[in-house]
Amino acid sequence: MGSHPDEPLTPAGRLFLQPQMNTIIHCVVGFERPIDVPKSKDAIMSSIMVRHPRFRSVLVRDKRGLEHWHETGVDINRHFVEVHDSTSVNDYVAGLSFSSPLSEDKPLWEVHVLAEHRCAVFRIHHALGDGISLVSMLLAGCRLADDPEGVPAVAGGKRTESAGRIGSLWGLLKMVLLSIVFVFEFLLRALWVSDRKTAISGGAGVELWPRKLATATFSIDDMKAVKKAIAGATINDVLFGVVSSGLSRYLDHRSPNALPEGLRITGLAMVNIRRQPGLQDLSNLMKSNSGTRWGNKFGMLLLPIYYHKGGADPLSYVKRAKKMIDSKKLTLEGHFSYKIGNLVMSWFGAKVACLLNYRIVCNTTFTISNIVGPTEKITLADNPVAYLRANTSSLPHALTMHMMSYAGRADMQILVAKDIIPDPELLAKCFEDSLLEMKEAALTSKKTLKDN
């Protein structure tokens, strides 16, 4: 492959290289069989990932200090790290999350092979692309387990355009008003407005604290059962209802009777703003004029949940989540935040843009994301994949949650600052129990309707 001219980093790429927001994406792939490392290296070297210029380029800075990608090629042996010890997968990834930056003398990605656990951890710097871009590329190198030539299907459909949601003057006015409210709140969060401190709050400097990692596992069928019990609900509504209920349970355990009913706890979600929702067709990502382009193309959403004591109808958490998310769908919040970030980066530079984003993170309580993965079993380097999980390196939040679905189940990685949240396994159980309670309530409701 021929050499490409040095490519300047995108504004978002420059943001993720700032010391306070330096972010690495971890994609954890569990396998059913032992990992053949030489075969895995060959598979990656022949994959579309390594043919992409950014994965063959090192980070360089010009005389003005501006970052560029300079293509050099790939020495695959420098990108593979073989781990031979009994450390659990979650403990190992937690350690990577706060204390292991990527070396800038090679392209900014690595593969850590945990042989004893039949697991590989793909470490890819956020400057290379967002989670949607990176997971889409990873899956492009996979094949269907029951069809060695078949490529995993990308969940798709076109994103509902704003015009389709605002087919009236009132709808247009509502969209404009809600968007203005968001911009105002966004700016206030960047300046001084913050959540009340609770047992799960982080803050400035917490990104440097040691981490623990736990996994909450959900059945997609259970989530669908809850979704069907509430008219018009989505899996994201169910997920946010589970998070609201689970955090309320956990806070009751950590600080009984200490919090007022209805206390607002604000989450920060990074949302894909490409035309196509979810994972992308890689051929479209490679086209600069496709509207789905490669790189970091996401906006921020401020997603509030509210603390409620136990004893309430379990489905009420989902109903409240649906109402909140429905109002967000009427706005252009994600697009506004994306444009604001680019404008600040262009006018004031990376340091000011970093400060803006850092303060927003410090003034909210948690990060959350959800990636819809393959619905069918897949293989990578001819090895059947047992599970897919994703998370990022540390942020000022003491709590980050990243859910990814695969073949009928969803794993949510719960990364915490362990000196603030010492028992993430309990938090994971609170989430799992919340979903089970919601499913039972949904089934009871369905039975009651049938009997009547």
N, C-alpha and C positions, 0 to 999 in steps of 0.2 A: 504494500500500500504506500502511495506517495505521501510526501510530507505536506502538512497543511500550514498556512501562516499562523502565527500566534493569535489566539482568539481571546479577546478581553472577557473577563468574568461578567456575568449578569449582575444587576444590583443585588438580587437575593443571594447569589453565590458569594459576593463580597461580604454581605451581612453575616453569613454563617462562618466566615473566617475570623471575625472579631473575637477577641479573647473571651468576652462575657457570653457570647452566643455561639461559640465554636461547637458544632453539632455533628455527630456521626450517627448514621442510621445502621441499626443491627437487624439483619434478617436471619432468623434461626431456622435451619432446615433439619428436621429429624428424619432419619432413614430407617428402613426396615432391616437392611443388611449392613454388614461392616463396610466402611468406606474404602474404596480402592483409590489411594491418593494419586498414583501416576495416571490412572485413567481419568480421574477428576481434573487433573491439570491439563491433560490433552483435550478434554471436553471444553474447558474454559478457553483454552487457546484457540480452539476452532469455533467458538461461539460468537454471536453478533456483539456481545458485550465488549470483547477485546478489540473488535473491529471499529468500535465507536471511538472517534478521536479523543474524547474526554477521558476515556479509560486507558489511553495510551500516552497521556500528557502529564507533565509535572507542572506544579505551580511555580511561576516565576514573577518577579516584580521589576518594573522598569525604574528609570531614574526618579520618576515622580512618586514611586511607591505604589502604583496601580498594578493590580494582579492580572496575569494573563495565563492561558494554557499553552504550554510549549510541548509539541509532540516529540516523544523520544523512543517510544516502543515499550515493550513489556518483557521483563525477566520474570517468568512465572514463579521461579523458585523463591524470589524475594517477596512474593505476595502470599505464599502459603505458610502458615504457622501450624505445626503439628503439636498437639498437647497430649501428653501421656501422664495423666494423674487422675485421681478419683473425685476431684472437685465437681460438684453438681453443675449442670448446665446453667441453671439460674444464678448460682453463686459466681460462676465464671463470667457470665455476661454482666452481672452487677459490678464486678471488679473492673471490667473494660469500660463501664459507663462513666466513670469519674476519674480514671487515673491513667488512661492509655491513649494518648493522641496518636494520629497517624503521621508517619515520617514524611516530610515534604521533599525528600530526595528521590522519590518514586511516585508514580500515579497513586492517587489518594483512595486506595481500596486494598483490602486484604481478605483472605479466607482462613479462618481458624478451624482446624479439624480436631474435634474432641473424640478420639478414636474409641475410648471406652464407652461413650454414650451414643455412638453412631450418629453424630451430629456435626454439622458445619455451621459456623457463624460467619455470614458475609458482613464485613464492616466497610461501609461506603460513606465517604464524606458527603454531607448535605450540600456542599457547594457543587457537586457533580449533578445533582438533580433531587427532586422531591420523592417521597415514598411511592407515589403512583408511577412515576417514570422508572424508578429503580426496580420495583417489583414486577412491572410490566416487562422490563428487559430480562429479569431473571427467569420469568415464566416462558419467555420466548425460546429459551434454551431447554425447556422441559418437553416431555412427550406424555401422551395419555398412557396409563398403565395397561389398558386393554387394546391399545392401538399404537404400536411403536412409531408409526409415521404421523400420528395425529397430534396436533398442537393444542394445548389447553384453550378452551373458548374464553373469550373476554366478555364478561358481563357488560352489557351496553345499553343501547337505546339512546335516544337523544335527550339531552337535558331540556327540561321544560323552560322555554324562554319566558322572560318577564311579561312580554306582550300577551302570551297565552294565559297569564294569570290575572291580568288586569283589564279584562274586556269591558270595562266601563269607566266612566269618569271618576266614580267613587273609588274604584280599584286603583286607578292611577294615582289619585290623591293619597290614598292609604299607603301605597308603596313609597311615595315621595316623603310623606311624614315619618313613616317608620325608619326610612333610610337616614333622614336628618337626625332623628333621635339617636340612631346608632353612631353616627359621626360625632355627635356631641358627647355621647358616653365614651366612645373610643378615645377622644381627646382628654376627657376628664380622667380616665384610667391611666393615660400616659403622664398626667401631671400629678394628681394627688389622691384621687378617690380610690380607696382600696377596700377589700373585704375585711370584715371583723376577724380578728385572730381566733383560730380554733386549734384543736389538737392536731390538725392536718396541714396547718399553714406553713409555707416556706418563707422566702424573702431573699434580700440581697446577700450574696455570698453562699447561699445554700447549694448552688451548683457545684461547689468544691467539696461538699460533705460526702462521706462514704455512703454507699447505696446497698439496698437489699432488693431482691426481685422475687416475686411470686406470680403464679399463673392461676387465673380463674378460667375454668372450662365450662362452656355452655353447649347445649344441644340446639342446633338450628331448628329442629322440629318443635322444641319447647318454646323457642322464641316466636315461631310462626303460630303456635296455638294461642299465645298471648295476643299477638297481632290481630288474629281473627276475631278476638273477643271485643275489640274496640274498633268501631267503624272508621275506615280510612287510615288506620294506624300503619306505620312502617316498622321495619326492623330497627332503624335508628331511634324511633320513638320508644321502642321496647328497651333498647340498650340504655337510653338516657333515663328511663324510668327505673331500671335496675340499678344504675349508678346512684340515682337519688335515694332510693330505698336503702341500698347497701351502705352508703355513707351515713345516712341517718342512724342505721343500726350500729355502725362502728362508733360514731360519735357518742351514742347512748352508752356504749360500753366504756369508752375512754373517759367521758366526763358526764356522768349521769346528772340530769336535771340542771346542767350548767348553761344550756343554750335556750334562747327564746324560741317558741314555736314559730315556724315560718322564716327563720333566719336565712338570708340569701347567701349562697356559696357559689361563686362564679367560676365557670370553667372556660378554657380557651381551646377552641378547636381549629385546626388547620384544614381548610376545605379546598378540594380541587375545583378550579374555576374554568377548566377547559369545557368545550362544548359538549363533549361526551363525558358523562359521569363514570366514576369507577375506573378500573384498570383499562389501559389504552391498547389499541392496535399499534404494534411497534412501528409498522410502516408509516402510520400517520404521525407518530411522534418524531420521526426523522424528517418530516417535511416542514420546512420553516414557515410555509404559508398555509398550513392545514388548520390552524386554530387550536391544535392540540399539542403544540410543539414540545420538544424535549426540554428538560430543565426544571426549574422551580417555578411553578405556576399555581400558586395557592393564595388564598386570602384567610384572614382571621375572622372567627365568629366568637362573640362573647355569649356564652350559654349558661344562664343561671339555673341552679336548682335550689330547692328550699328544704330546710331541715324540718322534719315532722316526726313526732314521737311514734312508737309502735302502736299497733292496735287499729290503725286505719285500714280501709279496704285496700288490699295490695294493688289492685288495678288503678287506684286513684293516682299513684305515682306516674303511671304510663299516660293517663289522661292529661295530667298537668304537663308532662313532657311534650305530648303531642300538641297541646295548645301553644306552648312556647315555640316549638320548632315550626309549627305552621305559620306563626307570625314572622319568623326569620325567613321563611321561604318567600314572603311577599317583598322582601327588601333586597337591596344590592350590597349588603354588608361586605361579603367576601370580595367583590370587585372594588368597592370603595377602599377597603384596607390595603388591597394589592396596589392600587393606584397611589394611595397616600404614601405607602412605603417607598415606591419607586420615585415619587416626587421629592420626598425628603432626602433619599439617597443622591438624587441628581443635584439638588440645590445646596444641600448642607454637608454631604459626604457620609461615608460609612460610619464614622464614630457617632454622629448625631442620630442616624437611623438606628444604630445599635442601642443607644441610650433610650430612644423611644420604645423600641420593642422590649428591652430589658425591664423598663418600668411597668409596662403593661403586664408582663409575666409576674413581676414582683407584687403587683397590686391585685392579682387574681389568685385562685387557690389550686387549680389543677389543670393539666393538659389532657385532652382526650382525642383519639382518632379511631376510625374504623375503615378497614380495607376489606372489600369483598373479594375473596380469593376463588380459586377453581372449585367447582362443585363436584368434579370427578377426580378420582385418584390419578396421580401423575408420577412420572419418574424423572430423575435427574442423573445423567451419566449412567443410565440403565439401572439405577438403584431406586426402588419404590420409596416414595416420600411418605413418612408416617405423620408428620405435622409441619405446619408453617406458623411461625410467630415473628413478631416485629416489635422493636422498641427503639428509642434513641438514647444518646448519651445525656448526661445530667443537665437539668435546667434549674433556675432558681425555685421552681415549684418543688415542694417536698413530695408531690404525688403526680406521676404521669401514668396514663393508661392508654394502651394501644391494642386494639382488637383486630384480629385477622381471622377470616373464616376459611375453612378448607374441608371439602368432602363431608359435609353434614355436621361439622362441629366448629365452634369458634373459641379460640384461645385469646384471653386478654392478659397481656403482660402488665403487671403492676409494679412499677419502679418507684421506690420510696427512699427518702433520706432516712437512714435507719436510726439516727439519733432523735428524730421527730416521730416517725412511725415505725416502732421497733418490731411490729408483728404483722407484716403484710399478708401472711398466710391467713390470719383471722379476717382481714379485710376481704381477701379473695373468697373466703367462705361466706361472708356476709352478702357478697354479690351473688354467689351461686344459690344460697338459700332464698334470696329475694326472688330470683327467677322461678325457682320451684314453687314458692308460695303463689306467685302470680299465675303460674300454669294451673295449679289446683283451683284457684279462684276462677280462672277462665273456664275450666272444665265444669265446675259447679254451676257457673252461670249458664253455660250451654245446656246442661242437663235440666236446669230449672225452666229454661225457655221451652225445651221439648215437652216437659211434663205439663206445662200450661197450654 
